[in-house]
Amino acid sequence: MNRPSMLRMTALLLSGLVAHQVATAENTSAKPWDDAALINNNKIKAFSGSPDKKQLDRLIAEGRRLFSASFTITDGVGRPMATQAIIPTKRKRPPKNEFARTAGLDANACSSCHNLPVMGGAGDFVANVFVSEGFQLADFDSTDPQFSNERNTNHLFGAGLIELLAREMSAELRALRNQGLKQARSSGDIVSVKLVTKGVHFGKLEIAPDGVVDTRKLEGIDTDLVIKPFSQKGVITSLRQFTVNALNHHHGMQASERFGARWTGTNDFDEDGVDKEISAGDVSALVLWQASLEPPVVNTLIPPNWQAAAARGSAQFDQLGCNSCHQRTLPLNSLSFNDPGPLDAAGTLRSDELGTALNARYNLALMDWAEALEKDDQGRWLVPLFGDLKRHTIADTQVDTLGNELLSQRFVERNVFMTSELWGIGSTAPYGHRGDLTTLNEVISAHGGDARDSRDAYVKLTESDKSDITAFLKTLVIAQ
């Protein structure tokens, strides 16, 4: 099914609570040749209610349009007196050039980077971004690795399922902590709580009777026990947070829910002369379009010799222990996607934060691609992500290719990264956090740290066995 057909089908099948109101060009002063990507008064305004087919179709289509829109100064593109920081931060002076290959502005549209093999996909090396914390002095916005980390673009297919898994796993981990607190209080003894959810181990907590929680033995997660499945460092909680961050970072388009008067005291925080650049409804449309993207699939339309090689490579993948981190599937209890979600930090809208004004529920089980998801014996959907939503040390002193960053991000060590989900890897070369590894053999051989044993075993394989693993990985593709 082609992408436009899929979007139309999505509009027919999604259900839930959402409401939106889009003023059309006919009832505004907009003209077909206007420069603005966001026509004034043509933004999504949310209200309570159940969508009919036409409303939902238009919401998804609007999200897709916003994702591909090239924003202009009429929309509010640029942030002359604000930095790319996720916490609203003023510059001391404006940059000499608004667009530069530094920490942004670095793109005209979301699809400028997310475009391989189709919109919503990954990016080539030329689309790399530079991630920094957002210094007040624009002089520090530089491609110099002392001041920013260079990152390759990840694809977004299956992102709705990834966020749902993270929400469920976070809830399970927090429930384990709460059970431990009750047990320690009632027993009067220190209680050790093993943190395991969906078969993934996140270390343990030591909980004292007085409620003090020792988090020093946690593994691959923050002390708040919230899994943050997005970004290569695993520091972004939701598609909504990712979207708000990226709009500001890459385009200087500031969402009112974070940069508006509620948090900053002004509706033009970046001082570019445009108020309320991105509404909460605009963000919701972008989130829904991303959440609706079909998860990657296994390519079965391949010659018999490739099928045979891929089967051998799949077995080798498990024998080497690659599946200890790149777990083939994780079970998901529910395909009900709420937006806004429940776990975001201040500055990104959360469930019920605006009462009933903006709370949507989409049943992804009704989507056309959901029928292809297998279920386990408990009736849970098996999400074939080839990942574990956990951070791991991926470099060491002998194998340090993937430890190529000088700056830590959000207090995550420089050589620690989230396990990359391998679904779609056959469609999304190049590889590595910087996108400077051109073959699967290179990136596998670059694994150090927690993956060192599996990597060493791979390096010792015959060239034929390595080729089989490549054949297997290249069947994991994005549907087109």
N, C-alpha and C positions, 0 to 999 in steps of 0.2 A: 504494500500500500504506500503511495507517495505521501509526502509530508502534508500538502494541503488536504488530501482526503482524510488523513489521520486526524488532523485538527478538526475537521467537520464532524467526524465520528466522535471525537472526544467531547465536542460540544453537545452532542445528542445524549451521550451516556453519563457524563458526570452529573451528580446530584448533590444537594446539600444546602446549607444556609449561606447565602451570599446575596448581596444586593448591590446593584450599581446603576448608575445613571449617566449616560454619555450624551452630552449635547452634540448634535451633528453639525457639520459645517453649514448646513442650510439655515440653522437658526442662530448663527453667530455672524460676525463680520469677516470670517475667514474666507480667503480666496484660494483656489487650487494651486496658485503659484507662490503662495506665501512661504517664507523661509522657515518658519517655526516648525519643528517636529511636534511640539506640544502646543496646539492652538489654545489660546486663552479661553477659559470657560469650557474647554473640551476635554477636561480631565475626569476621571472616574470618581464619582461621589458615592460613598457607600451608605446604605440604609438597611434595616432589617427586612427580611422577606425571603421567599424561596424563588429561585430563578426559573423562568421558563426557558425553552430551548433558545429563543432568540437572544435573550439577555446573556445566557451563559456562552453562547457562540461568540457574541461580541466581546465579552470579557477576555476570552482566550485569544481571540484575534487581536485585541488591543494590546495584550501582553506581548504577543509576537511582534506587533508593529513597533512597540516601544523598544524591544530588544534589538531590532534592526534599524532603529531611527538614528540618523546622524544629527545630534543635538547642535543647536546654533546659539549665538549670543541672544537672540530673541527669546529662546527658551530659558536662558540663564547659564549656558555653558561657561565654564571658567570659574575660578575662585580667587580673584586677585588678592584678597586680604584674609584668606583662610588656607590652611595646609591640608594635606591629604590624610591627616590623623583621624582615627575613628572617633576620638573624643574631640568635639569642636574646639579647634585651636586657631588663634589668630596669628597671622604673619606680622613681623615687625615692619616689613616693607614688601611691596608687591614684586613679583619676579620680573625680570627684563623681558622674558618671552613666556607667554601663557602656555603654549604647546612646546614640549621638549621631551626627549627620550630619557626622562629621569623618573621621578615618582609621580609623574602626571603634571599637566594633562598629557595623556599619551595615546588617546584613542577618540574617535568621533562617535563610535557606536559600540554597543556590547558585542555585536556580531563582527566587529573589526578583528577581535582576537579569537572569539569562539566561533570558528567557521570550518573546521576540518573534521570529518569529510563533508559535513553539512552544518547549517546554522545551529548553534547550541553545542557544537563539538569543541575540539581542542584547537591549538594554535601552533604555527611553525615558530622557529627560533626568532624570526623577525618580529613576532608579536610578543616577545618576552616583556614582562613588567618588572619594575623596580620597586621593591617593598621597603619602606622605611617608616619610622614612627611619626614623622611629621614635625620637623624642627621649626621653631619660630623664624629662624633666619633662612631665607630662600637659598642663601649661598651653600647650604649643606645639602640641598636637593641635587644629588649627583649620581652618576652611574658608577662612581668609585665604590668598590666593595666595602670600603670602610664606612660608608654611609647608607648603603642600600643593598638588599639581597635581590639578585636577578632570578626570576622565576618564569618557567614555561607555563602555558595555559592548559588547565585541565578541561576535559569535556564534562557536560552537565546531564548526559543521558542517564536516566534512572535516579536522578537526584531526589525525587520525591520519596522513593523507597529508602534511600540512604538516610534521609532525615527521619522517617518514621522508625527505622531501626534504632537510630541514635536516641530518639525519645523513649522508646520502650526499654532500651538497655539502661539509660540513665535512671528511669523510674525503678527498675529492678535493683540497681546498685544502691539507690537511696533507701529503698525498702529494707535491704540487708543491713545498712547502717542503723536504721531506726530500730530494727529488731535487736541488734547488738546493744544499743543504748538501753532498751528496756530490760534485756537480760542482765547487763552489768549492774543496773540500778537495783534490780530485784535480788540478785545473787550476792551482791557486795564484793564480787571478784572482777578482776580484769578479764575481759572477753576478747578473744581473737576472732575476727570476722573475715572469712575468705570471700573475696569479691569476684564472683563468677556469674556471668550473664550470657546466655545463648552460647555457652561453651567457650567463651573468651575469658581469660584470667587477668584480672587487674590488680593483683597483689592482695594485700590484706590490711585491715585496720586493727589497732589495739585500743580497746575502749575501756576506760576506768569507770568505777562506780559513780564518781562525781561528774561524769559526762564529758571529761576530757578525752578527745579523740586523737590518737597518735597516727599521723598519716605518712610517716617516713617510709613505710613499706609498700606504698602505692606503686603501681606500675602502669605507665602509659596513659595516665589520665590526671586531670587537675584535682585538687583537694575538694572542690565542690561536687565531685562525682558526676559532673555533666559531661557527656561525650560530645565533642565538638567535631563533627565529621567532615567539615569543609575546610579548604586550603591545604596546602602540602604539609603544613606543620600541625594540622588538626586543632585550629584555634577559633574556628567560626562555627557557631551553634546551629544556625538555620539558614535557609535560602533567603529569608527576609533580611537577616543581618548581613549576609553576603551581598545582597542586592543594594542595600543602603550604603554599605562600605564602598562598593565598586562604583556606584554612581558618583560619589564624591571624589574618590581617589582618581579615577580615570577620566572623568568628564567634568568635574566641578559642578555636577547637578546635585543639589542638596535637598534631601528629603526633610519635609517639615517635621516629621515625628522625632527627628534627632537634632536638626539644625534650626528648627523654628522657634517661635517665641516661648513655647513651653519650657524649653531647656536653656535657651540662650538669651531670651529677652528681646529678640528681634526676628523678623521674618526675612531679613536679608543679611544673614550672618557673614557671607563672603563679600559683601559690599560691591556686588556687580550691578546693582540697580534693578534686579529682578526679585520680587517677593515670591515666597511659597512655590519654589521651582518644581518639586515633586510631591504630590499628595499621597496620603496613605492609600487611597484607592489605586493610584498608579503603581505603587510598590506591590500591592496585592495582585494586580494583573500580571506584573512581571513574575512574581512568585508562582502564580498558578500556571503560567505557560511553562516555566522551568520544571515544576513538579509533574506536569503532564507529559513530559518527554519520555518516549518509550525506552525501557532499559535495553542495554546492548544484548545481542543474541549470539548464538553459535552458528557460524556459516556451515551449512551442510551441502551447499551446492559447489562441491569441490571434486576434482578427479579422484578415482579410486586409490591411486598411489599416495595422494595427499591424505585421504581418509585413513589409510593404513599407518602412515607416518604420524599423524595426529594422535591416533589411538595409542601408539607406542610412547609418544611424547607425554601424553596425559598420565600414563602409568609412571613414567620417569619423574614427572612433576611431584607426584606423591611420594615416591621412593626417596627422593632427595630431601624431603621434608619441607618443600616450598609451601605446602598447604598448611603448615603450622601457623603461618601469618596470613598468607593468601588463601583463607578458607573459602572453599568452593561456594558454600551457601551459608546464610544465616537465617533463622526462622523468624517470621514476622506474624504477630497475632492479629493485627488489624490494618486494613488499608484505608482507614478513615483519616484524612489529612486536614488538620485544623490550621487555619491562618487567620490572625497571628498565632504562633505557637506558644507553649507554656514556659519555656526555659530561657528566653533571651534576657540579657542584661539591660539595664536602663539605657534608653536611647534607641531601642528597637521595640516596637509595640509587642505586647504579650497578650495572651488570651484574656478577654474581658476587661482589658485596661481602659477601653473606651465604652464600657457597658455593652449594649447591643448594637452600637453604631457600626462596628466593623468586626464581625466574627463569622467566619465562613467555615463550612465543613464540606469537604469533597470526598466522595466515595470512589477511590481509585480502583476498587474491585470491579466497578462497572465499566472500566475502560477496555477497549478492544484488546490491548496487549496483555491485560491481566490474565486472560484465559490461558496463556502460555506458561504462566508460573506454576511450577509443581508444588504439591503440598506434602507435608510429612504425615505420619500416622496420627498426629494430634490435630490435624486440620489447619496447621499454620502454613502460610505461604513461604516458600523457600526462595530467598532472594539470591541469585547467582552472581554475587559481586566479586568473588575472589579477593576478599579482604577481611579485616577483623575490627575496623574502626578503633584501632589502638595505636598509640605512638610507640616507636621502637628506635633504639640506637642502630644506625644504619652505616656507620663508618668506624674505623679503628685506626691505629697507628700504621698498620701495614696496608690496609685497603681503605683509602681515604677519599676516593673520587667523589662520593656522594656527601662528604662532609665539607662542601665547598663554600660555605657561607661564614662570614666574619661576625655578623650580628645575630644575637638571639632574638627571637620574636615571642612576645607575650610570655617571657620567662621560660620558654622551652629551649633546652640546650641546643647548641648549633648542630650537633651531629644526630639529633633526634627528629624523626619525621613520622607522620602518619603513614601506615601501610597503604600503598597505592592500590586501589581496586583495579584488578586486571581486566574486568569486563570492558570491551571496547578497545583493548590495547592493539589489536590487529589493524585498527583504523586510525591510530593516533600517534604515529611516529612524528617527531623524534622523542627521545626518552631522557629520563633523569630530571631532577628538579630544575635544572637550567636549560634542558632541551638540547644539550650539546653531545648527546650520545646517539649515534645514528642507527645502531642495530640492537636487536634484542640480546645478542651475545655480549655486547659491550656493557649493557646495563645490568645484566645478570652477574657478569664478572666483576662489576663494581660494588656489589653488596658486601659490606663488612659488618662489624658489630654483632647484633643478635642473629644476623643471617649468615654469619661467616662459615659455619659448618656446612650449610647447604651450598653456599657459593663454592667452597673448596671442593666439595664432592662433584659439583657441576664442572669445574675447571678440569678435573681428571677424566671426564667422560671422553669417549671417542668423538670425532667430528660427526659421525653418523648419528650418534645419540643426541648430540647437541642440536643437530638439524631437526631431529624428531620433536624436540621441545619447542623449537621455533615454529615448526609446522602446527603444533597444538595451539600455541599462543596466538598465532595468526588466524585461527578460526574464531577468536573472540572479537566480534566486530560490532560496529554501530549499524543498525538497520538503515537502509536508504530506499 
